[in-house]
Amino acid sequence: MPNNTSVHLSVLRNAGLVSSTKEGRSVTYRAERGALRNLATFLSEAAK
C-alpha cells in the first residue's frame, strides 16, 4: 500500500502542478511554477 505522501504527490502530478523524475528507487518532485501561479490566480479571482 502506498504511503499518503506518495498518493498526494501523484494527484498533484496528474493535475500538472508538480513534475517527477525517477532515479532508481527514488522519485524527485518539482513544483510546476507556471501551473501553480495559474491556480493561485484562479483561486484569487474566484474568492472575490
CNS distance restraints for C-alpha pairs under 8 A (distance, minus, plus):
assign (resid   2 and name CA) (resid   6 and name CA) 6.35 0.50 0.50
assign (resid   2 and name CA) (resid   7 and name CA) 6.68 0.50 0.50
assign (resid   3 and name CA) (resid   7 and name CA) 6.52 0.50 0.50
assign (resid   4 and name CA) (resid   8 and name CA) 6.16 0.50 0.50
assign (resid   5 and name CA) (resid   9 and name CA) 6.08 0.50 0.50
assign (resid   6 and name CA) (resid  10 and name CA) 6.00 0.50 0.50
assign (resid   7 and name CA) (resid  11 and name CA) 6.38 0.50 0.50
assign (resid   8 and name CA) (resid  12 and name CA) 6.34 0.50 0.50
assign (resid   9 and name CA) (resid  13 and name CA) 6.04 0.50 0.50
assign (resid   9 and name CA) (resid  18 and name CA) 7.63 0.50 0.50
assign (resid   9 and name CA) (resid  29 and name CA) 7.85 0.50 0.50
assign (resid  10 and name CA) (resid  14 and name CA) 6.11 0.50 0.50
assign (resid  11 and name CA) (resid  15 and name CA) 6.23 0.50 0.50
assign (resid  12 and name CA) (resid  16 and name CA) 6.32 0.50 0.50
assign (resid  12 and name CA) (resid  17 and name CA) 5.30 0.50 0.50
assign (resid  12 and name CA) (resid  18 and name CA) 5.81 0.50 0.50
assign (resid  13 and name CA) (resid  17 and name CA) 5.76 0.50 0.50
assign (resid  13 and name CA) (resid  18 and name CA) 4.78 0.50 0.50
assign (resid  13 and name CA) (resid  19 and name CA) 5.62 0.50 0.50
assign (resid  13 and name CA) (resid  20 and name CA) 7.22 0.50 0.50
assign (resid  16 and name CA) (resid  32 and name CA) 7.21 0.50 0.50
assign (resid  16 and name CA) (resid  35 and name CA) 6.85 0.50 0.50
assign (resid  17 and name CA) (resid  31 and name CA) 6.20 0.50 0.50
assign (resid  17 and name CA) (resid  32 and name CA) 5.24 0.50 0.50
assign (resid  17 and name CA) (resid  33 and name CA) 7.73 0.50 0.50
assign (resid  17 and name CA) (resid  35 and name CA) 5.60 0.50 0.50
assign (resid  17 and name CA) (resid  36 and name CA) 5.96 0.50 0.50
assign (resid  18 and name CA) (resid  29 and name CA) 6.33 0.50 0.50
assign (resid  18 and name CA) (resid  30 and name CA) 5.32 0.50 0.50
assign (resid  18 and name CA) (resid  31 and name CA) 4.37 0.50 0.50
assign (resid  18 and name CA) (resid  32 and name CA) 4.97 0.50 0.50
assign (resid  19 and name CA) (resid  29 and name CA) 5.58 0.50 0.50
assign (resid  19 and name CA) (resid  30 and name CA) 5.28 0.50 0.50
assign (resid  19 and name CA) (resid  31 and name CA) 6.52 0.50 0.50
assign (resid  19 and name CA) (resid  32 and name CA) 6.59 0.50 0.50
assign (resid  20 and name CA) (resid  27 and name CA) 6.42 0.50 0.50
assign (resid  20 and name CA) (resid  28 and name CA) 5.48 0.50 0.50
assign (resid  20 and name CA) (resid  29 and name CA) 4.41 0.50 0.50
assign (resid  20 and name CA) (resid  30 and name CA) 6.32 0.50 0.50
assign (resid  21 and name CA) (resid  27 and name CA) 5.57 0.50 0.50
assign (resid  21 and name CA) (resid  28 and name CA) 5.22 0.50 0.50
assign (resid  21 and name CA) (resid  29 and name CA) 6.58 0.50 0.50
assign (resid  22 and name CA) (resid  26 and name CA) 5.81 0.50 0.50
assign (resid  22 and name CA) (resid  27 and name CA) 4.34 0.50 0.50
assign (resid  22 and name CA) (resid  28 and name CA) 6.37 0.50 0.50
assign (resid  23 and name CA) (resid  27 and name CA) 6.16 0.50 0.50
assign (resid  23 and name CA) (resid  28 and name CA) 7.85 0.50 0.50
assign (resid  31 and name CA) (resid  36 and name CA) 7.58 0.50 0.50
assign (resid  32 and name CA) (resid  36 and name CA) 6.20 0.50 0.50
assign (resid  33 and name CA) (resid  37 and name CA) 5.93 0.50 0.50
assign (resid  34 and name CA) (resid  38 and name CA) 6.16 0.50 0.50
assign (resid  35 and name CA) (resid  39 and name CA) 6.18 0.50 0.50
assign (resid  36 and name CA) (resid  40 and name CA) 6.10 0.50 0.50
assign (resid  37 and name CA) (resid  41 and name CA) 6.17 0.50 0.50
assign (resid  38 and name CA) (resid  42 and name CA) 6.12 0.50 0.50
assign (resid  39 and name CA) (resid  43 and name CA) 6.11 0.50 0.50
assign (resid  40 and name CA) (resid  44 and name CA) 5.98 0.50 0.50
assign (resid  41 and name CA) (resid  45 and name CA) 6.15 0.50 0.50
assign (resid  42 and name CA) (resid  46 and name CA) 6.06 0.50 0.50
assign (resid  43 and name CA) (resid  47 and name CA) 6.10 0.50 0.50
assign (resid  44 and name CA) (resid  48 and name CA) 6.85 0.50 0.50
